[in-house]
Amino acid sequence: MDKPFNTFPPFSLTRLLNTVFAPRIGERVAILIDLIDPRDVRDFAFLKNDKLAIQRHAYEVFYRGLKNGGLTELKLRGGDLFAYRITGGSNLDLPQCAVDPTGHELDFEKDIFPHYDIILCISTYSATAPLTAFAKRFGFRGATLHGLNEIILRTGLAVDYHEVSRDAEKLRQGMTRADSFEIDFEIAGRKETLKLFCARQEAQKSHGLCRGEKPDVANLPAGEVYFVPTGAEGRFPLRYEDGTIGLMEVGDGRIQKAALLSGRQSVVDAHSQKLKTDPVTGELGELGFGTQELPPAGRDIQDEKILGTLHVATGRSDHLGGHLTPDKFARAINATHDDILFSLTKTPEINVPQVRMYRDGKVQVVIENYQPSVWLRSLLAT
């Protein structure tokens, strides 16, 4: 659901951090970025590379924002920035070491995680899963803001996260303890359906608030209700990064094989080989629904939070309460958590005419043609 830019308040770093974390006086905050060569953080040399827009936002908005008054206003300490080697995939484990702006190499587990209370990771690839695991071990709170761009700053990070949390909770309560969901797909005259089983589990929410003393990591922008499926079956179309579209055949909770619908056969063949040699890469570990009215940002981290969109995800699920941990993959490089977003802007070739929720012997329409159903909107009106 699109919402005009002029309806959002101006972005405020201190308001965002105060709302999300309610930081206590004297807490220490750190910023993490990823670089192909983390040594380029020395003397902030990476700023000379115009292609590193995400990392530039991390420096100009967050690092300088904290150093030039934000720390004082929030009564925090630190504001230090560290760079690590880019992982190359969504939610892959972080490397052991990072580099600071003086060029010194530091050990995450000895020199960084034990010494900071709030950690902000502004990176190319999501680090939510590994940071969540480290937060539980070391007791910090944090936020992941991968793919940060100007639209996200002006909209998804400018909202009132108290309101986001309230709306997410309304939708969570409306969908919790579902038995299953069915998603209908249409592409090039073809109709397919994917069914995901939820076994009456409590729905979870990504709502942006990470307050109190409990270790936790928020994903910002937030605004999502999600489940960790207990099983799945059926078929669904998947749009690869180059625009190729494959048809995924699902059974026993995971993608069993892929077939070409349009585009390059080699792309589908590579995926099929990965599924064959490392089967857990095809496991469906998440079903999520957006809860916010936001403009598309061209980044999944925001676009999957838009009301009327949905996503499923394959791979790693331990950070969501699932069982699939990195050690269960045949290769460490495959231990990703990959969101598959369906929306008007991300998958214009693929329509979702209807999403249905089954619960207590009743059927409830949730989404129709990428629009929230009347029932879903009624939950927000309560």
N, C-alpha and C positions, 0 to 999 in steps of 0.2 A: 504494500500500500504506500503510494507516494505521499509525501508531506512536504509542502513548500519550504525552501531553505529559510525564508524570512520568518517562519514560525518558531525557529529554534533560538534560544538565547545565545549570546556570545560564549565561546568556549572559555572556561576558566580552569586552569590546572589545580589551583588550590581548592576550588569548589569540588572538582572531581575527586581528588584524593581525600578530602575531608568527608565527602559523602560515602565513598566506597569503603574507606578504611576506618573512619573515626579515629585517627591516630592519636596515641597518647604522647604526652610531652616527653621529648628526649629520645623517641624511637629513631632508629637509623634506617635510611632508605638508600637503595642502590638501583641503578639502571643497567640492564644488559642489552647489548646489541650483537648481531651476528655479522661477520665479514668473511670473505673468502680467505683473506690473510688477516688474522686478528692483530698482527703487529702494526697494521695500518691505523690502529687507534692511537698510536704514539703521536703526541702533539696534535691529535685530531686530524691526521693527514687524510683520512677517508673523506673529509669534507670537500676535497678537491675533485672527487668523482661525482659528477652530476647525476649519474645513474643510481646512486644510493639514496633515493628519496626517503625511504623508510628510516634509515639510520640518521639522515639529516633532521627529520622531524624529531627523532629521539633526542638529538643534541640540542636543537634550537628551541623546541617547545618544552621538553621535560628537563633536560640537564640544565640549560640556562635559566629556565623558569624557576627551578629550585634554587640555583645558586644566586639568582638576582632577586631575592626577596621571598620566594616560596618557602624555603626552609624556615626563615624567620617568622613568617606569618603562621605557619603550621606548627611552629615550635619543635621542628625535627632536626636531626643531625645527618651528616653524610652528604647525600646527593651525588655519590660517586658513580662513575661510569666505567663499565668493563666490557670488553669485546671477546667473543668466542668464535671458533671456527664454524662456519655455516654447516648445518647438519645434512642438508640436501633432501630432507623429507619431513612431512608433517608429523610432529610428535615423536621423532626419533630421539634416543637418549642424547644428552648433551656430552660434549667432550669433557675430559678431566680438568683442563686448564683454561684460563682466561688471561687477558692482558690488560693492564691499566694504561692510562695516557702517558705515563712516564716510560713505558716500555717494559715494565716488570711483568714477569709471568707469575700467575697466582693459581693455586689449587682451589677449585670451587668448594670442596668439602672441608678444607682446612682454613682457607683465608677469606671466603666470602659468605657462604651460607650460614655459618655459626655466628657471624658478626653483624647481621642485618635483620631488622624486624619486618621490613616491607621491601619487596623486590619487584621491579617493573621490567618485564622482558618485551622489548620492542624490536621485533625481528622479522626476517623474511618468511620463515616457516614457524608454525605454531610449536611452542614448547610447553603447552599446558600439561601434558601427561608427565613428562619427566620432572617439571617443577612441582607438580602436585605431590609426587612421590618424595621429593626432597623436602617439601614443606612439612610433610608428616614426620620426617626424620629429624629436622632441625628446628621446627617450631615457628617458622616465619609465615607471614601472609604475603600474597603477591597478586599480580595481574599479568596476563599475557595480552599483548596488543599487536599481534603479527599483521603485516600488510597495511600498517597505518598509512593513511593518505589524507589529503586536505578535506575531502567530503566527510570522512569519518570524524575528523576533528571538529568540523562545523555542525555535525548532526548527531551521530551515534555517541559521541563523547560529551556532547553539550546538554544532553537531556538530564532530567532529575531522576537519579537512580532509585530514589524512594518510590516514585511513581512506577518505574519499570518493574521494581520488585513486587509492588502491589498487583499490577496487571498480570505478571507471570504467575503469581500465586492464585489469582482467580481462574486462570486457564488450567493451571496444574490441578486444582481441586475439581474442575469440571471434567478432566480426562483421566484422573487417577484411577487405578485398579481396573483398567480396561482388560478385557480378555484378549482382544486382537484388533488389528487395523488392516483394512484392505485399501490399496492404492491402485486406481485405474490409470492407465497411460494410453495415449494416442500418439502415433507417429506415422506419417505417410500412409494414412488409411489403415494402419495396423492397430489392433487393440490388445493390450496385455494387462495382467493384474498381478500384483505382488501382495502376499499376505504375510504379516509379521505378528508373531504371537508374543504376548506380554505377561501371560499367566497371573493377571490381577496384581501385578507389582505396583508399588507406590510410584507415581510419576515424579520425576525430579525437575528442577528448574535451574537455569542459568540466569541469575537476576542481578548480578553486578555488585552485590553487597558482600563485603568480606571484613566484617567488623568483629570486635571482641578479641578474645585471646586464642580462639581455636585456629590452628593452622589450616589454611585454605588458600586456593588460588582461583581468582575470578578470570573469566574470559571476557574482554572488553573490545567492542561493544557487546553487551549482554542482552537477554530478552528471548528466552527459549524454554519450552517444555520438552522433556525428552525421556525416552525409555531405553533400556538395554534389552533388546529382544531375546526371548528364550528359544526362538526358532523362527524359521521363515521358509516360504515356498512360493513358487510361481516364476514369473519372468518380468524383467523390466529393462528399459533402454538406458544405456550409459553413454554420456558424451565425454569423449576423451579430450585432452588439452588441445589437440590439433584440429578438433571439430569432427573427427571420426566418431561414428555412433555404432555401438555394439549392442547386441541383445544378450542380457545375462540370464542364464537359466539357474534358478535357485532351488536347492533342496537341502534338508537337514541343517538349515540355518546359515548356509553359505553358498556363494556362487560356485557352481559345479563346472560350468563351461561358458564360453563366450562365442558369439557368432557375429559376423559382420552384417550391419544393416546399410551403412553408407560410409564412404571414405576409404581409408587405407587398410588393406588386409594385414599388412605387416604390424600395424599397431595392435590389432586384435590378436594376432598370433603371439606377439610378445606377452600380452596379458594372459593368454591361455597357457603359455609356457610357465609363467610365474605361478598361476593357479595350480598347475600340475606339480611343480617342484616344491612349492611352499603353500599347501592348501589353506592354511589358516589366514592367508592374506585375503581370502574371499569371504571370511566370516562377517556377517552383518551384526555389528556391535552397537548400533545406535539408530533410533528413529526420533527425529526432532521436528518441532514445529515453532516457527517464529511467532513472537508476541508483540512486536513494536511496529508502529507506523513510521517508517523511515524511507528516505530516498535510496535507491541502489547506489552503492559506492564502487562497484566493480571488484569488490573483494568479498570473498565468502564470509569472512569474519563478521561483516555487517549484513550482507545480503541474506544470509540464512536466518537472521533475527527479524526479518520483515514479516509482518502478519500476512498470512496467505501462502507463504512458502513452506516447503518441507524439505527435509534431507534425511538420507540414510547414510551410514558410514560403515566402511569396512576396516578390519584390522584391530589394532590395539584398543582395549576397552577398560583396562584396569583403573584409569583415572575417573571413569564414570560408574564404577562399582561392578564392572564386568570381570570375567575370569581370564581374559586374554592378555597375558603379560609378555614382554619382549623375549623372554627365554623360550617361549613356545613356538617361535618362528625358526625356520630352517636357517635363515640368514639374518643377521642383525640389521642390515640395511633395509629389510622388508618389514620391520616392526613399526610401521606407520599406522596412524589413525587418519583415514582419508574420507572427508565429507563429500557426499555426492548430492549436490544441491539441485533442486528442481524449482525454477522460477521463470517468470516471463522474460527476464533479461539474461539469465544464465543458460537456459535451455529453451529458446524460442521455438525450436523444431519439435519439442516434446510438450504436449498438453497433458494436464492432469485434470480430467473432467470431474473426478470425484475421489474424495478420501472418506472412508467410513470407519467409525469406531463401533466395535461390538462389545457390549457389557451387560451382564445380567439378563441375557436373552433379548436385548433390545439393540436396534441399529440407530446410530446417530451420524448424520452427515457433518463432517468437520470442515472440509474445503471443497469448493467447486470452481474449476477453471482458474486456479490461483487466487481465488477470492475467499475470505473467511465466510463460512456459512452464517445464516441468520442466528442459528443456535450459538455458534462460537462468539459472535458479537454480543449476544444477550448475556453471556458470562461476564464480559467486560463492563456491561452496563449496570451490574449489580452493585 
